[in-house]
Amino acid sequence: MAKSILITGASTGIGAETALQLAKGNEIFVHYFSSGKAAEKVAAGVEQNGGKSRLIQADLSTEQGCRDLVGAVAGETDKLDVLVNNAGGLIKRQGVREYEWRLMEEIFALNTYSAMLVTSLCVPLLEKGKDPCIINLTSVAMRHGAPTATIYGASKAALDSFTRGIAKELAPAIRVNAVAPGVIVTPFHDKVSTPEQLESWKELNPLKKHGHAGHIAETIRFLIENDFINGETIDINGGLFMR
Ligand SMILES: NC(=O)c1ccc[n+]([C@@H]2O[C@H](COP(=O)([O-])OP(=O)(O)OC[C@H]3O[C@@H](n4cnc5c(N)ncnc54)[C@H](OP(=O)(O)O)[C@@H]3O)[C@@H](O)[C@H]2O)c1
């Protein structure tokens, strides 16, 4: 049976690749914020891959944007099978001596509050889905200590904790898991990492390379399909961080 899948931040990078990989036979809600043209390409790719696409624009760093997104989804479907809380970003690197309240708010709004509120608003739709699940995108930055990305790392750690809490709260109706990517080559790094930094981080990785969006999309698919994984975070970082 066709699944209805909402992927936030599906215009580029991991979200876009996930939309394309999950497209066949499914209805994909392709959410975007500022990359309208890229989102249109993803929507066209979903259709080419045998799925139905619905494009929705919303600023998820605001409460109203989260409400508008889920309101638009609810206007098009009476159930959701999968929610991928993927929209996020580092926004700006800042050392601990220069912290600004406004930046802390922005980073937590985008990476943590939006996923929490979108989840909350989607629960009634997910309860009507078949083997419904939620997948949150966290980060290696919450694991290994990432200087100048500390606010971002903390915002993802909060999302990771949220994942486990609601995995128990929403069970057995809805499974909830997370994926914690390492360094993945996507537009994410265009604004916040220099080519030199990216090159130097390869040396820190036992595999001496970075990942690509497909590595993460494959794991999201796996978490959707395996109905005995709940409250788990899967690290995908080439061994940059090991537990
Ligand atoms: N790439 C990495 O190395 C890495 C590592 C660890 C974790 N992650 C996490 O993986 C997720 C996907 O990142 P990515 O690498 O695919 O980055 P990306 O290509 O920059 O994608 C980020 C997505 O988030 C959306 N977004 C940004 N600001 C938004 C806002 N205010 N409201 C709504 N949507 C917004 C973007 O939409 P528009 O472009 O349309 O504005 C875009 O679709 C993020 O949560 C990120 O934190 C990435």
The ligand as an SDF file (V2000), in Angstrom:
LIG
                    3D

 48 52  0  0  0  0  0  0  0  0999 V2000
   25.6850   17.4460    5.9980 N   0  0  0  0  0  0  0  0  0  0  0  0
   26.2150   17.0960    7.1540 C   0  0  0  0  0  0  0  0  0  0  0  0
   27.4540   16.9580    7.2920 O   0  0  0  0  0  0  0  0  0  0  0  0
   25.3020   16.8230    8.3310 C   0  0  0  0  0  0  0  0  0  0  0  0
   25.8800   16.2370    9.4620 C   0  0  0  0  0  0  0  0  0  0  0  0
   25.1020   15.9610   10.5630 C   0  0  0  0  0  0  0  0  0  0  0  0
   23.7500   16.2560   10.5390 C   0  0  0  0  0  0  0  0  0  0  0  0
   23.2010   16.8460    9.4310 N   0  0  0  0  0  0  0  0  0  0  0  0
   21.7570   17.1650    9.4970 C   0  0  0  0  0  0  0  0  0  0  0  0
   21.0960   16.5580    8.4130 O   0  0  0  0  0  0  0  0  0  0  0  0
   19.9420   17.3400    8.0570 C   0  0  0  0  0  0  0  0  0  0  0  0
   19.9700   17.6150    6.5630 C   0  0  0  0  0  0  0  0  0  0  0  0
   21.1210   18.3870    6.2710 O   0  0  0  0  0  0  0  0  0  0  0  0
   21.8050   18.4230    4.8300 P   0  0  0  0  0  0  0  0  0  0  0  0
   23.2020   18.0270    5.0020 O   0  0  0  0  0  0  0  0  0  0  0  0
   20.9740   17.7260    3.8250 O   0  0  0  0  0  0  0  0  0  0  0  0
   21.7980   20.0080    4.5950 O   0  0  0  0  0  0  0  0  0  0  0  0
   21.1430   20.9250    3.4740 P   0  0  0  0  0  0  0  0  0  0  0  0
   21.3890   20.3740    2.1150 O   0  0  0  0  0  0  0  0  0  0  0  0
   21.5990   22.3020    3.7870 O   0  0  0  0  0  0  0  0  0  0  0  0
   19.5670   20.8000    3.7570 O   0  0  0  0  0  0  0  0  0  0  0  0
   18.9460   21.4680    4.8140 C   0  0  0  0  0  0  0  0  0  0  0  0
   17.4550   21.5120    4.5670 C   0  0  0  0  0  0  0  0  0  0  0  0
   16.8560   22.2270    5.6710 O   0  0  0  0  0  0  0  0  0  0  0  0
   15.9960   23.2200    5.1530 C   0  0  0  0  0  0  0  0  0  0  0  0
   15.9330   24.4130    5.9970 N   0  0  0  0  0  0  0  0  0  0  0  0
   16.9610   25.2340    6.3760 C   0  0  0  0  0  0  0  0  0  0  0  0
   16.4780   26.2730    7.0810 N   0  0  0  0  0  0  0  0  0  0  0  0
   15.1190   26.1040    7.1500 C   0  0  0  0  0  0  0  0  0  0  0  0
   14.0590   26.8450    7.7370 C   0  0  0  0  0  0  0  0  0  0  0  0
   14.2540   27.9800    8.4000 N   0  0  0  0  0  0  0  0  0  0  0  0
   12.8070   26.3480    7.6010 N   0  0  0  0  0  0  0  0  0  0  0  0
   12.5690   25.2160    6.9330 C   0  0  0  0  0  0  0  0  0  0  0  0
   13.5220   24.4640    6.3540 N   0  0  0  0  0  0  0  0  0  0  0  0
   14.7830   24.9140    6.4620 C   0  0  0  0  0  0  0  0  0  0  0  0
   16.5870   23.6010    3.8030 C   0  0  0  0  0  0  0  0  0  0  0  0
   15.5490   24.1610    2.9970 O   0  0  0  0  0  0  0  0  0  0  0  0
   15.8130   25.3340    1.8950 P   0  0  0  0  0  0  0  0  0  0  0  0
   17.1620   25.0640    1.2890 O   0  0  0  0  0  0  0  0  0  0  0  0
   14.6740   25.1560    0.9540 O   0  0  0  0  0  0  0  0  0  0  0  0
   15.7740   26.6320    2.6300 O   0  0  0  0  0  0  0  0  0  0  0  0
   17.0970   22.2670    3.2860 C   0  0  0  0  0  0  0  0  0  0  0  0
   16.0640   21.5850    2.6000 O   0  0  0  0  0  0  0  0  0  0  0  0
   20.0040   18.5890    8.9280 C   0  0  0  0  0  0  0  0  0  0  0  0
   19.1380   18.4270   10.0360 O   0  0  0  0  0  0  0  0  0  0  0  0
   21.4400   18.6430    9.3850 C   0  0  0  0  0  0  0  0  0  0  0  0
   21.5840   19.3100   10.6050 O   0  0  0  0  0  0  0  0  0  0  0  0
   23.9440   17.1280    8.3380 C   0  0  0  0  0  0  0  0  0  0  0  0
  1  2  1  0
  2  3  2  0
  2  4  1  0
  4  5  1  0
  4 48  2  0
  5  6  2  0
  6  7  1  0
  7  8  2  0
  8  9  1  0
  8 48  1  0
  9 10  1  0
  9 46  1  0
 10 11  1  0
 11 12  1  0
 11 44  1  0
 12 13  1  0
 13 14  1  0
 14 15  2  0
 14 16  1  0
 14 17  1  0
 17 18  1  0
 18 19  2  0
 18 20  1  0
 18 21  1  0
 21 22  1  0
 22 23  1  0
 23 24  1  0
 23 42  1  0
 24 25  1  0
 25 26  1  0
 25 36  1  0
 26 27  1  0
 26 35  1  0
 27 28  2  0
 28 29  1  0
 29 30  1  0
 29 35  2  0
 30 31  1  0
 30 32  2  0
 32 33  1  0
 33 34  2  0
 34 35  1  0
 36 37  1  0
 36 42  1  0
 37 38  1  0
 38 39  2  0
 38 40  1  0
 38 41  1  0
 42 43  1  0
 44 45  1  0
 44 46  1  0
 46 47  1  0
M  CHG  2   8   1  16  -1
M  END
$$$$
